[in-house]
Amino acid sequence: MASKPTVLEHRALSLMRARFDAQCHYPSQDQQDALADIIMCLERMRTGRAANKVFLSAVDPGIGKTSALSAYLSVYLEDISNPTPVRKIGSEGDAEGILICINSWREIEDLLVTLKPHLSEVFVRVPKGRIFGDSKMREAYSMRNPNNPEDRPFIIEASELAKDGDAAAVFIATHEYISQTIERYGSAQTAKPLFFHGRPRSVRVWDEAWVPAEPITISCRQVHEILNPLSQMSEEVYKTLSAFITEAEKREDRECMMFPDLVARGVTYETIDAYLDRTQASHSTGEVERKRALLYACIMASGKHVSVCNEYGYGNTVLTFTDSSPYAMTPLLVLDASGRVRKLYHDLVSRRVVKLLRTASKDYSQLKVHLWGRSAGRGGYNPLKSTDYLEVAEEVVKLIQSKPGERFLILHYKAKDHPTHPVVDFREVVQEKLPAEDHCRVRFLTWGKHRATNEFAEFENIVIFGLLNLRKSTLSALQRIGMGVRPEDGEVASIAEFRLGEHNHNLLQAMCRIRVRKAQGNRCPQASAYIIAHPSSGIGKLLPEVFPGIPKVEAWGKQADREIALSPIQKKVYDHLHDWAKRDPGGQAIRYAKVMKAFGISDGSYFKRAVRLSAEFNAALEQIGIHEDRSRGKNTTAWSIFDRSLIPQPTFQDFGFTVEKAA
């Protein structure tokens, strides 16, 4: 994007470098060039010289993306606040106004702190009936340990901010609000609530993950659960939706169907809200909101082609995505470090929807990664079926106590209260085993909240449980969004590579919650990560790609799951299924009868008792991603591959299994 810098660019670059010097932060020349591209892109948008594209800065965390944005905003606001500004607001050929989209309230405040001298020109959009930093927000952000500097309350007062969004030079809001407003008005050019002096804002910045459309996924099983109550709203809608779902449940994976046009039958967001308001007295708030989200998804899919997705454990799901144009907010600058490793962005760049600015990664040679190769799925944290989580908690406590004085962030699965599939609250388990004097140096975070927070940026250690696995239907919808392929346009490639890109994205975001996100010149500071993941997750191949320069991964914890003893017939069936999985049958099921025939077994009762019902046998299959296929109900007739990549394939011995000798 090389061109002659403007005066404002020069001043922004100088301010950014001065702030870096004050922080003893010295980026490499490549990193400085990448940050200069951010400031140049902002200035081109301000002066109307930017192309109608989405620009992506994928500079690694800690190098200074937000610092570059903050420096530009500071200089811009200084001119606005100056009684005799260098530029006049709204002068001909010089469009004005900046729109900033940020993921969370805490991040918004972090940015506001750097703009404190000029907050009277900054408007922050908060939910209706609330003001920034009010008691509800303060309560939401109050932490368990107020003595920690990370647990500070809001320090920006609402009285310091602009009261009128249209008159404020800088408009800041959350992703959710901006997305809903753009969807309602069609584009940033027509979204009046986002205007500056009655005109569209010319500078638009999206911090963290950006997707040009929203996935729409509708579970046939969940729709069945609400069909009878739905008949109270409309008998015609009930019959139409019931017939569609019944047919969808019979379809094969990737088949294309037409979702019924519910809007033409009088279903709107308003009628759904009215129906739920009438029935909410007899249901919990959570249940009502789940129904609302499902019915809203049905409206969004109304009259569209959808693709069928066979999902293990969930039955069939239909999917598509919203009609949002990737150009609804262009020109737009996206600041997301995951742009370097996420397949979704690579697809958007290849389609020329996104233009990649100069980028620069860090040297992660001071990041020490330790891997505990064992099962790490949610099933191991179900107290009704397993006590494995107790062993894990003991190892984590032992690890924490081996590093006195150092802080730990523990990223784990969210606790869930469910009659048959609960997930234990791992925070409570660890704190119960950990001495009280160590509680103050351990913090907990759940998957889903692992992005875009700097509260733990000084922590030396992180413990990560497994990888965040999105459902197959969500991955398929995101893949189609990236490739620009709607269900009626045909099939897309296997999601295996796309899934790895999502793992890369989540792994980078999770790891960079601690001091890994910082930079000392071209390198990250010394830090340690302790990951619990099974070898079949493929994490060993992901780490060097996500973290260039990383040293050899070391082992930690008990380096094998408990010894699993298989009988001779169980080992034969295990090997047979493992070989079948290696041939990558695309996730199709293999019937019990076919396996029995391969070994000359005709007695189904014996096979069920000696093989299928064996806890040891099922534990072995679990570790290579094979389960009994329950997608058609409780009466299983086959095994299927769990929806994740099985590459690299570990050998039988890699899992530490032993085989009982025949008598």
Secondary structure as a PSIPRED ss2 file (coil, helix, strand):
# PSIPRED VFORMAT (PSIPRED V4.0)

   1 M C   1.000  0.000  0.000
   2 A C   1.000  0.000  0.000
   3 S C   1.000  0.000  0.000
   4 K C   1.000  0.000  0.000
   5 P C   1.000  0.000  0.000
   6 T C   1.000  0.000  0.000
   7 V H   0.000  1.000  0.000
   8 L H   0.000  1.000  0.000
   9 E H   0.000  1.000  0.000
  10 H H   0.000  1.000  0.000
  11 R H   0.000  1.000  0.000
  12 A H   0.000  1.000  0.000
  13 L H   0.000  1.000  0.000
  14 S H   0.000  1.000  0.000
  15 L H   0.000  1.000  0.000
  16 M H   0.000  1.000  0.000
  17 R H   0.000  1.000  0.000
  18 A H   0.000  1.000  0.000
  19 R H   0.000  1.000  0.000
  20 F H   0.000  1.000  0.000
  21 D H   0.000  1.000  0.000
  22 A H   0.000  1.000  0.000
  23 Q C   1.000  0.000  0.000
  24 C C   1.000  0.000  0.000
  25 H C   1.000  0.000  0.000
  26 Y C   1.000  0.000  0.000
  27 P C   1.000  0.000  0.000
  28 S C   1.000  0.000  0.000
  29 Q H   0.000  1.000  0.000
  30 D H   0.000  1.000  0.000
  31 Q H   0.000  1.000  0.000
  32 Q H   0.000  1.000  0.000
  33 D H   0.000  1.000  0.000
  34 A H   0.000  1.000  0.000
  35 L H   0.000  1.000  0.000
  36 A H   0.000  1.000  0.000
  37 D H   0.000  1.000  0.000
  38 I H   0.000  1.000  0.000
  39 I H   0.000  1.000  0.000
  40 M H   0.000  1.000  0.000
  41 C H   0.000  1.000  0.000
  42 L H   0.000  1.000  0.000
  43 E H   0.000  1.000  0.000
  44 R H   0.000  1.000  0.000
  45 M H   0.000  1.000  0.000
  46 R H   0.000  1.000  0.000
  47 T C   1.000  0.000  0.000
  48 G C   1.000  0.000  0.000
  49 R C   1.000  0.000  0.000
  50 A C   1.000  0.000  0.000
  51 A C   1.000  0.000  0.000
  52 N C   1.000  0.000  0.000
  53 K C   1.000  0.000  0.000
  54 V E   0.000  0.000  1.000
  55 F E   0.000  0.000  1.000
  56 L E   0.000  0.000  1.000
  57 S E   0.000  0.000  1.000
  58 A C   1.000  0.000  0.000
  59 V C   1.000  0.000  0.000
  60 D C   1.000  0.000  0.000
  61 P C   1.000  0.000  0.000
  62 G C   1.000  0.000  0.000
  63 I C   1.000  0.000  0.000
  64 G C   1.000  0.000  0.000
  65 K H   0.000  1.000  0.000
  66 T H   0.000  1.000  0.000
  67 S H   0.000  1.000  0.000
  68 A H   0.000  1.000  0.000
  69 L H   0.000  1.000  0.000
  70 S H   0.000  1.000  0.000
  71 A H   0.000  1.000  0.000
  72 Y H   0.000  1.000  0.000
  73 L H   0.000  1.000  0.000
  74 S H   0.000  1.000  0.000
  75 V H   0.000  1.000  0.000
  76 Y H   0.000  1.000  0.000
  77 L H   0.000  1.000  0.000
  78 E H   0.000  1.000  0.000
  79 D H   0.000  1.000  0.000
  80 I H   0.000  1.000  0.000
  81 S H   0.000  1.000  0.000
  82 N C   1.000  0.000  0.000
  83 P C   1.000  0.000  0.000
  84 T C   1.000  0.000  0.000
  85 P C   1.000  0.000  0.000
  86 V C   1.000  0.000  0.000
  87 R C   1.000  0.000  0.000
  88 K C   1.000  0.000  0.000
  89 I C   1.000  0.000  0.000
  90 G C   1.000  0.000  0.000
  91 S C   1.000  0.000  0.000
  92 E C   1.000  0.000  0.000
  93 G C   1.000  0.000  0.000
  94 D C   1.000  0.000  0.000
  95 A C   1.000  0.000  0.000
  96 E C   1.000  0.000  0.000
  97 G C   1.000  0.000  0.000
  98 I E   0.000  0.000  1.000
  99 L E   0.000  0.000  1.000
 100 I E   0.000  0.000  1.000
 101 C E   0.000  0.000  1.000
 102 I E   0.000  0.000  1.000
 103 N C   1.000  0.000  0.000
 104 S C   1.000  0.000  0.000
 105 W H   0.000  1.000  0.000
 106 R H   0.000  1.000  0.000
 107 E H   0.000  1.000  0.000
 108 I H   0.000  1.000  0.000
 109 E H   0.000  1.000  0.000
 110 D H   0.000  1.000  0.000
 111 L H   0.000  1.000  0.000
 112 L H   0.000  1.000  0.000
 113 V H   0.000  1.000  0.000
 114 T H   0.000  1.000  0.000
 115 L C   1.000  0.000  0.000
 116 K H   0.000  1.000  0.000
 117 P H   0.000  1.000  0.000
 118 H H   0.000  1.000  0.000
 119 L H   0.000  1.000  0.000
 120 S H   0.000  1.000  0.000
 121 E H   0.000  1.000  0.000
 122 V E   0.000  0.000  1.000
 123 F E   0.000  0.000  1.000
 124 V E   0.000  0.000  1.000
 125 R C   1.000  0.000  0.000
 126 V C   1.000  0.000  0.000
 127 P C   1.000  0.000  0.000
 128 K C   1.000  0.000  0.000
 129 G C   1.000  0.000  0.000
 130 R C   1.000  0.000  0.000
 131 I C   1.000  0.000  0.000
 132 F C   1.000  0.000  0.000
 133 G C   1.000  0.000  0.000
 134 D C   1.000  0.000  0.000
 135 S H   0.000  1.000  0.000
 136 K H   0.000  1.000  0.000
 137 M H   0.000  1.000  0.000
 138 R H   0.000  1.000  0.000
 139 E H   0.000  1.000  0.000
 140 A H   0.000  1.000  0.000
 141 Y C   1.000  0.000  0.000
 142 S C   1.000  0.000  0.000
 143 M C   1.000  0.000  0.000
 144 R C   1.000  0.000  0.000
 145 N C   1.000  0.000  0.000
 146 P C   1.000  0.000  0.000
 147 N C   1.000  0.000  0.000
 148 N C   1.000  0.000  0.000
 149 P H   0.000  1.000  0.000
 150 E H   0.000  1.000  0.000
 151 D H   0.000  1.000  0.000
 152 R C   1.000  0.000  0.000
 153 P C   1.000  0.000  0.000
 154 F C   1.000  0.000  0.000
 155 I C   1.000  0.000  0.000
 156 I C   1.000  0.000  0.000
 157 E C   1.000  0.000  0.000
 158 A H   0.000  1.000  0.000
 159 S H   0.000  1.000  0.000
 160 E H   0.000  1.000  0.000
 161 L C   1.000  0.000  0.000
 162 A C   1.000  0.000  0.000
 163 K C   1.000  0.000  0.000
 164 D C   1.000  0.000  0.000
 165 G C   1.000  0.000  0.000
 166 D C   1.000  0.000  0.000
 167 A C   1.000  0.000  0.000
 168 A C   1.000  0.000  0.000
 169 A C   1.000  0.000  0.000
 170 V E   0.000  0.000  1.000
 171 F E   0.000  0.000  1.000
 172 I E   0.000  0.000  1.000
 173 A E   0.000  0.000  1.000
 174 T E   0.000  0.000  1.000
 175 H H   0.000  1.000  0.000
 176 E H   0.000  1.000  0.000
 177 Y H   0.000  1.000  0.000
 178 I H   0.000  1.000  0.000
 179 S H   0.000  1.000  0.000
 180 Q H   0.000  1.000  0.000
 181 T H   0.000  1.000  0.000
 182 I H   0.000  1.000  0.000
 183 E H   0.000  1.000  0.000
 184 R H   0.000  1.000  0.000
 185 Y H   0.000  1.000  0.000
 186 G C   1.000  0.000  0.000
 187 S C   1.000  0.000  0.000
 188 A C   1.000  0.000  0.000
 189 Q C   1.000  0.000  0.000
 190 T C   1.000  0.000  0.000
 191 A C   1.000  0.000  0.000
 192 K H   0.000  1.000  0.000
 193 P H   0.000  1.000  0.000
 194 L H   0.000  1.000  0.000
 195 F C   1.000  0.000  0.000
 196 F E   0.000  0.000  1.000
 197 H C   1.000  0.000  0.000
 198 G C   1.000  0.000  0.000
 199 R E   0.000  0.000  1.000
 200 P C   1.000  0.000  0.000
 201 R C   1.000  0.000  0.000
 202 S C   1.000  0.000  0.000
 203 V E   0.000  0.000  1.000
 204 R E   0.000  0.000  1.000
 205 V E   0.000  0.000  1.000
 206 W E   0.000  0.000  1.000
 207 D E   0.000  0.000  1.000
 208 E C   1.000  0.000  0.000
 209 A C   1.000  0.000  0.000
 210 W C   1.000  0.000  0.000
 211 V C   1.000  0.000  0.000
 212 P C   1.000  0.000  0.000
 213 A C   1.000  0.000  0.000
 214 E C   1.000  0.000  0.000
 215 P E   0.000  0.000  1.000
 216 I E   0.000  0.000  1.000
 217 T E   0.000  0.000  1.000
 218 I E   0.000  0.000  1.000
 219 S E   0.000  0.000  1.000
 220 C H   0.000  1.000  0.000
 221 R H   0.000  1.000  0.000
 222 Q H   0.000  1.000  0.000
 223 V H   0.000  1.000  0.000
 224 H H   0.000  1.000  0.000
 225 E H   0.000  1.000  0.000
 226 I H   0.000  1.000  0.000
 227 L H   0.000  1.000  0.000
 228 N H   0.000  1.000  0.000
 229 P H   0.000  1.000  0.000
 230 L H   0.000  1.000  0.000
 231 S C   1.000  0.000  0.000
 232 Q C   1.000  0.000  0.000
 233 M C   1.000  0.000  0.000
 234 S C   1.000  0.000  0.000
 235 E H   0.000  1.000  0.000
 236 E H   0.000  1.000  0.000
 237 V H   0.000  1.000  0.000
 238 Y H   0.000  1.000  0.000
 239 K H   0.000  1.000  0.000
 240 T H   0.000  1.000  0.000
 241 L H   0.000  1.000  0.000
 242 S H   0.000  1.000  0.000
 243 A H   0.000  1.000  0.000
 244 F H   0.000  1.000  0.000
 245 I H   0.000  1.000  0.000
 246 T H   0.000  1.000  0.000
 247 E H   0.000  1.000  0.000
 248 A H   0.000  1.000  0.000
 249 E C   1.000  0.000  0.000
 250 K C   1.000  0.000  0.000
 251 R C   1.000  0.000  0.000
 252 E C   1.000  0.000  0.000
 253 D C   1.000  0.000  0.000
 254 R C   1.000  0.000  0.000
 255 E C   1.000  0.000  0.000
 256 C E   0.000  0.000  1.000
 257 M E   0.000  0.000  1.000
 258 M E   0.000  0.000  1.000
 259 F C   1.000  0.000  0.000
 260 P C   1.000  0.000  0.000
 261 D C   1.000  0.000  0.000
 262 L C   1.000  0.000  0.000
 263 V H   0.000  1.000  0.000
 264 A H   0.000  1.000  0.000
 265 R H   0.000  1.000  0.000
 266 G C   1.000  0.000  0.000
 267 V C   1.000  0.000  0.000
 268 T C   1.000  0.000  0.000
 269 Y H   0.000  1.000  0.000
 270 E H   0.000  1.000  0.000
 271 T H   0.000  1.000  0.000
 272 I H   0.000  1.000  0.000
 273 D H   0.000  1.000  0.000
 274 A H   0.000  1.000  0.000
 275 Y H   0.000  1.000  0.000
 276 L H   0.000  1.000  0.000
 277 D H   0.000  1.000  0.000
 278 R H   0.000  1.000  0.000
 279 T H   0.000  1.000  0.000
 280 Q H   0.000  1.000  0.000
 281 A H   0.000  1.000  0.000
 282 S H   0.000  1.000  0.000
 283 H C   1.000  0.000  0.000
 284 S C   1.000  0.000  0.000
 285 T H   0.000  1.000  0.000
 286 G H   0.000  1.000  0.000
 287 E H   0.000  1.000  0.000
 288 V H   0.000  1.000  0.000
 289 E H   0.000  1.000  0.000
 290 R H   0.000  1.000  0.000
 291 K H   0.000  1.000  0.000
 292 R H   0.000  1.000  0.000
 293 A H   0.000  1.000  0.000
 294 L H   0.000  1.000  0.000
 295 L H   0.000  1.000  0.000
 296 Y H   0.000  1.000  0.000
 297 A H   0.000  1.000  0.000
 298 C H   0.000  1.000  0.000
 299 I H   0.000  1.000  0.000
 300 M H   0.000  1.000  0.000
 301 A H   0.000  1.000  0.000
 302 S C   1.000  0.000  0.000
 303 G C   1.000  0.000  0.000
 304 K C   1.000  0.000  0.000
 305 H E   0.000  0.000  1.000
 306 V E   0.000  0.000  1.000
 307 S E   0.000  0.000  1.000
 308 V E   0.000  0.000  1.000
 309 C E   0.000  0.000  1.000
 310 N E   0.000  0.000  1.000
 311 E E   0.000  0.000  1.000
 312 Y C   1.000  0.000  0.000
 313 G C   1.000  0.000  0.000
 314 Y C   1.000  0.000  0.000
 315 G E   0.000  0.000  1.000
 316 N E   0.000  0.000  1.000
 317 T E   0.000  0.000  1.000
 318 V E   0.000  0.000  1.000
 319 L E   0.000  0.000  1.000
 320 T E   0.000  0.000  1.000
 321 F E   0.000  0.000  1.000
 322 T C   1.000  0.000  0.000
 323 D C   1.000  0.000  0.000
 324 S C   1.000  0.000  0.000
 325 S C   1.000  0.000  0.000
 326 P C   1.000  0.000  0.000
 327 Y C   1.000  0.000  0.000
 328 A C   1.000  0.000  0.000
 329 M C   1.000  0.000  0.000
 330 T C   1.000  0.000  0.000
 331 P C   1.000  0.000  0.000
 332 L E   0.000  0.000  1.000
 333 L E   0.000  0.000  1.000
 334 V E   0.000  0.000  1.000
 335 L E   0.000  0.000  1.000
 336 D C   1.000  0.000  0.000
 337 A H   0.000  1.000  0.000
 338 S H   0.000  1.000  0.000
 339 G H   0.000  1.000  0.000
 340 R H   0.000  1.000  0.000
 341 V C   1.000  0.000  0.000
 342 R C   1.000  0.000  0.000
 343 K H   0.000  1.000  0.000
 344 L H   0.000  1.000  0.000
 345 Y H   0.000  1.000  0.000
 346 H H   0.000  1.000  0.000
 347 D H   0.000  1.000  0.000
 348 L H   0.000  1.000  0.000
 349 V H   0.000  1.000  0.000
 350 S H   0.000  1.000  0.000
 351 R C   1.000  0.000  0.000
 352 R C   1.000  0.000  0.000
 353 V C   1.000  0.000  0.000
 354 V E   0.000  0.000  1.000
 355 K E   0.000  0.000  1.000
 356 L E   0.000  0.000  1.000
 357 L C   1.000  0.000  0.000
 358 R C   1.000  0.000  0.000
 359 T C   1.000  0.000  0.000
 360 A C   1.000  0.000  0.000
 361 S C   1.000  0.000  0.000
 362 K C   1.000  0.000  0.000
 363 D E   0.000  0.000  1.000
 364 Y C   1.000  0.000  0.000
 365 S C   1.000  0.000  0.000
 366 Q C   1.000  0.000  0.000
 367 L E   0.000  0.000  1.000
 368 K E   0.000  0.000  1.000
 369 V E   0.000  0.000  1.000
 370 H E   0.000  0.000  1.000
 371 L E   0.000  0.000  1.000
 372 W E   0.000  0.000  1.000
 373 G C   1.000  0.000  0.000
 374 R C   1.000  0.000  0.000
 375 S C   1.000  0.000  0.000
 376 A C   1.000  0.000  0.000
 377 G C   1.000  0.000  0.000
 378 R H   0.000  1.000  0.000
 379 G H   0.000  1.000  0.000
 380 G H   0.000  1.000  0.000
 381 Y H   0.000  1.000  0.000
 382 N C   1.000  0.000  0.000
 383 P C   1.000  0.000  0.000
 384 L C   1.000  0.000  0.000
 385 K C   1.000  0.000  0.000
 386 S C   1.000  0.000  0.000
 387 T C   1.000  0.000  0.000
 388 D H   0.000  1.000  0.000
 389 Y H   0.000  1.000  0.000
 390 L H   0.000  1.000  0.000
 391 E H   0.000  1.000  0.000
 392 V H   0.000  1.000  0.000
 393 A H   0.000  1.000  0.000
 394 E H   0.000  1.000  0.000
 395 E H   0.000  1.000  0.000
 396 V H   0.000  1.000  0.000
 397 V H   0.000  1.000  0.000
 398 K H   0.000  1.000  0.000
 399 L H   0.000  1.000  0.000
 400 I H   0.000  1.000  0.000
 401 Q H   0.000  1.000  0.000
 402 S C   1.000  0.000  0.000
 403 K C   1.000  0.000  0.000
 404 P C   1.000  0.000  0.000
 405 G C   1.000  0.000  0.000
 406 E C   1.000  0.000  0.000
 407 R C   1.000  0.000  0.000
 408 F E   0.000  0.000  1.000
 409 L E   0.000  0.000  1.000
 410 I E   0.000  0.000  1.000
 411 L E   0.000  0.000  1.000
 412 H E   0.000  0.000  1.000
 413 Y C   1.000  0.000  0.000
 414 K C   1.000  0.000  0.000
 415 A C   1.000  0.000  0.000
 416 K E   0.000  0.000  1.000
 417 D C   1.000  0.000  0.000
 418 H C   1.000  0.000  0.000
 419 P C   1.000  0.000  0.000
 420 T C   1.000  0.000  0.000
 421 H C   1.000  0.000  0.000
 422 P C   1.000  0.000  0.000
 423 V E   0.000  0.000  1.000
 424 V C   1.000  0.000  0.000
 425 D C   1.000  0.000  0.000
 426 F H   0.000  1.000  0.000
 427 R H   0.000  1.000  0.000
 428 E H   0.000  1.000  0.000
 429 V H   0.000  1.000  0.000
 430 V H   0.000  1.000  0.000
 431 Q H   0.000  1.000  0.000
 432 E H   0.000  1.000  0.000
 433 K H   0.000  1.000  0.000
 434 L C   1.000  0.000  0.000
 435 P C   1.000  0.000  0.000
 436 A H   0.000  1.000  0.000
 437 E H   0.000  1.000  0.000
 438 D H   0.000  1.000  0.000
 439 H H   0.000  1.000  0.000
 440 C H   0.000  1.000  0.000
 441 R H   0.000  1.000  0.000
 442 V E   0.000  0.000  1.000
 443 R E   0.000  0.000  1.000
 444 F E   0.000  0.000  1.000
 445 L E   0.000  0.000  1.000
 446 T E   0.000  0.000  1.000
 447 W C   1.000  0.000  0.000
 448 G C   1.000  0.000  0.000
 449 K C   1.000  0.000  0.000
 450 H C   1.000  0.000  0.000
 451 R C   1.000  0.000  0.000
 452 A C   1.000  0.000  0.000
 453 T C   1.000  0.000  0.000
 454 N C   1.000  0.000  0.000
 455 E C   1.000  0.000  0.000
 456 F C   1.000  0.000  0.000
 457 A C   1.000  0.000  0.000
 458 E C   1.000  0.000  0.000
 459 F C   1.000  0.000  0.000
 460 E C   1.000  0.000  0.000
 461 N E   0.000  0.000  1.000
 462 I E   0.000  0.000  1.000
 463 V E   0.000  0.000  1.000
 464 I E   0.000  0.000  1.000
 465 F E   0.000  0.000  1.000
 466 G C   1.000  0.000  0.000
 467 L C   1.000  0.000  0.000
 468 L C   1.000  0.000  0.000
 469 N C   1.000  0.000  0.000
 470 L C   1.000  0.000  0.000
 471 R C   1.000  0.000  0.000
 472 K H   0.000  1.000  0.000
 473 S H   0.000  1.000  0.000
 474 T H   0.000  1.000  0.000
 475 L H   0.000  1.000  0.000
 476 S H   0.000  1.000  0.000
 477 A H   0.000  1.000  0.000
 478 L H   0.000  1.000  0.000
 479 Q H   0.000  1.000  0.000
 480 R H   0.000  1.000  0.000
 481 I H   0.000  1.000  0.000
 482 G H   0.000  1.000  0.000
 483 M H   0.000  1.000  0.000
 484 G C   1.000  0.000  0.000
 485 V C   1.000  0.000  0.000
 486 R C   1.000  0.000  0.000
 487 P H   0.000  1.000  0.000
 488 E H   0.000  1.000  0.000
 489 D H   0.000  1.000  0.000
 490 G C   1.000  0.000  0.000
 491 E C   1.000  0.000  0.000
 492 V C   1.000  0.000  0.000
 493 A C   1.000  0.000  0.000
 494 S C   1.000  0.000  0.000
 495 I C   1.000  0.000  0.000
 496 A H   0.000  1.000  0.000
 497 E H   0.000  1.000  0.000
 498 F H   0.000  1.000  0.000
 499 R H   0.000  1.000  0.000
 500 L H   0.000  1.000  0.000
 501 G H   0.000  1.000  0.000
 502 E H   0.000  1.000  0.000
 503 H H   0.000  1.000  0.000
 504 N H   0.000  1.000  0.000
 505 H H   0.000  1.000  0.000
 506 N H   0.000  1.000  0.000
 507 L H   0.000  1.000  0.000
 508 L H   0.000  1.000  0.000
 509 Q H   0.000  1.000  0.000
 510 A H   0.000  1.000  0.000
 511 M H   0.000  1.000  0.000
 512 C C   1.000  0.000  0.000
 513 R C   1.000  0.000  0.000
 514 I C   1.000  0.000  0.000
 515 R H   0.000  1.000  0.000
 516 V H   0.000  1.000  0.000
 517 R H   0.000  1.000  0.000
 518 K C   1.000  0.000  0.000
 519 A C   1.000  0.000  0.000
 520 Q E   0.000  0.000  1.000
 521 G C   1.000  0.000  0.000
 522 N C   1.000  0.000  0.000
 523 R E   0.000  0.000  1.000
 524 C C   1.000  0.000  0.000
 525 P C   1.000  0.000  0.000
 526 Q C   1.000  0.000  0.000
 527 A E   0.000  0.000  1.000
 528 S E   0.000  0.000  1.000
 529 A E   0.000  0.000  1.000
 530 Y E   0.000  0.000  1.000
 531 I E   0.000  0.000  1.000
 532 I E   0.000  0.000  1.000
 533 A C   1.000  0.000  0.000
 534 H C   1.000  0.000  0.000
 535 P H   0.000  1.000  0.000
 536 S H   0.000  1.000  0.000
 537 S H   0.000  1.000  0.000
 538 G C   1.000  0.000  0.000
 539 I H   0.000  1.000  0.000
 540 G H   0.000  1.000  0.000
 541 K H   0.000  1.000  0.000
 542 L H   0.000  1.000  0.000
 543 L H   0.000  1.000  0.000
 544 P H   0.000  1.000  0.000
 545 E H   0.000  1.000  0.000
 546 V H   0.000  1.000  0.000
 547 F C   1.000  0.000  0.000
 548 P C   1.000  0.000  0.000
 549 G C   1.000  0.000  0.000
 550 I C   1.000  0.000  0.000
 551 P C   1.000  0.000  0.000
 552 K C   1.000  0.000  0.000
 553 V C   1.000  0.000  0.000
 554 E E   0.000  0.000  1.000
 555 A E   0.000  0.000  1.000
 556 W C   1.000  0.000  0.000
 557 G C   1.000  0.000  0.000
 558 K C   1.000  0.000  0.000
 559 Q C   1.000  0.000  0.000
 560 A C   1.000  0.000  0.000
 561 D C   1.000  0.000  0.000
 562 R C   1.000  0.000  0.000
 563 E C   1.000  0.000  0.000
 564 I C   1.000  0.000  0.000
 565 A E   0.000  0.000  1.000
 566 L E   0.000  0.000  1.000
 567 S C   1.000  0.000  0.000
 568 P H   0.000  1.000  0.000
 569 I H   0.000  1.000  0.000
 570 Q H   0.000  1.000  0.000
 571 K H   0.000  1.000  0.000
 572 K H   0.000  1.000  0.000
 573 V H   0.000  1.000  0.000
 574 Y H   0.000  1.000  0.000
 575 D H   0.000  1.000  0.000
 576 H H   0.000  1.000  0.000
 577 L H   0.000  1.000  0.000
 578 H H   0.000  1.000  0.000
 579 D H   0.000  1.000  0.000
 580 W H   0.000  1.000  0.000
 581 A H   0.000  1.000  0.000
 582 K H   0.000  1.000  0.000
 583 R C   1.000  0.000  0.000
 584 D C   1.000  0.000  0.000
 585 P C   1.000  0.000  0.000
 586 G C   1.000  0.000  0.000
 587 G C   1.000  0.000  0.000
 588 Q C   1.000  0.000  0.000
 589 A C   1.000  0.000  0.000
 590 I E   0.000  0.000  1.000
 591 R E   0.000  0.000  1.000
 592 Y H   0.000  1.000  0.000
 593 A H   0.000  1.000  0.000
 594 K H   0.000  1.000  0.000
 595 V H   0.000  1.000  0.000
 596 M H   0.000  1.000  0.000
 597 K H   0.000  1.000  0.000
 598 A H   0.000  1.000  0.000
 599 F C   1.000  0.000  0.000
 600 G C   1.000  0.000  0.000
 601 I C   1.000  0.000  0.000
 602 S C   1.000  0.000  0.000
 603 D C   1.000  0.000  0.000
 604 G H   0.000  1.000  0.000
 605 S H   0.000  1.000  0.000
 606 Y H   0.000  1.000  0.000
 607 F H   0.000  1.000  0.000
 608 K H   0.000  1.000  0.000
 609 R H   0.000  1.000  0.000
 610 A H   0.000  1.000  0.000
 611 V H   0.000  1.000  0.000
 612 R H   0.000  1.000  0.000
 613 L C   1.000  0.000  0.000
 614 S C   1.000  0.000  0.000
 615 A H   0.000  1.000  0.000
 616 E H   0.000  1.000  0.000
 617 F H   0.000  1.000  0.000
 618 N H   0.000  1.000  0.000
 619 A H   0.000  1.000  0.000
 620 A H   0.000  1.000  0.000
 621 L H   0.000  1.000  0.000
 622 E H   0.000  1.000  0.000
 623 Q C   1.000  0.000  0.000
 624 I C   1.000  0.000  0.000
 625 G C   1.000  0.000  0.000
 626 I E   0.000  0.000  1.000
 627 H E   0.000  0.000  1.000
 628 E E   0.000  0.000  1.000
 629 D C   1.000  0.000  0.000
 630 R C   1.000  0.000  0.000
 631 S C   1.000  0.000  0.000
 632 R C   1.000  0.000  0.000
 633 G C   1.000  0.000  0.000
 634 K C   1.000  0.000  0.000
 635 N C   1.000  0.000  0.000
 636 T C   1.000  0.000  0.000
 637 T C   1.000  0.000  0.000
 638 A E   0.000  0.000  1.000
 639 W E   0.000  0.000  1.000
 640 S E   0.000  0.000  1.000
 641 I E   0.000  0.000  1.000
 642 F C   1.000  0.000  0.000
 643 D C   1.000  0.000  0.000
 644 R C   1.000  0.000  0.000
 645 S C   1.000  0.000  0.000
 646 L C   1.000  0.000  0.000
 647 I C   1.000  0.000  0.000
 648 P C   1.000  0.000  0.000
 649 Q C   1.000  0.000  0.000
 650 P C   1.000  0.000  0.000
 651 T C   1.000  0.000  0.000
 652 F C   1.000  0.000  0.000
 653 Q H   0.000  1.000  0.000
 654 D H   0.000  1.000  0.000
 655 F H   0.000  1.000  0.000
 656 G C   1.000  0.000  0.000
 657 F C   1.000  0.000  0.000
 658 T E   0.000  0.000  1.000
 659 V E   0.000  0.000  1.000
 660 E C   1.000  0.000  0.000
 661 K C   1.000  0.000  0.000
 662 A C   1.000  0.000  0.000
 663 A C   1.000  0.000  0.000
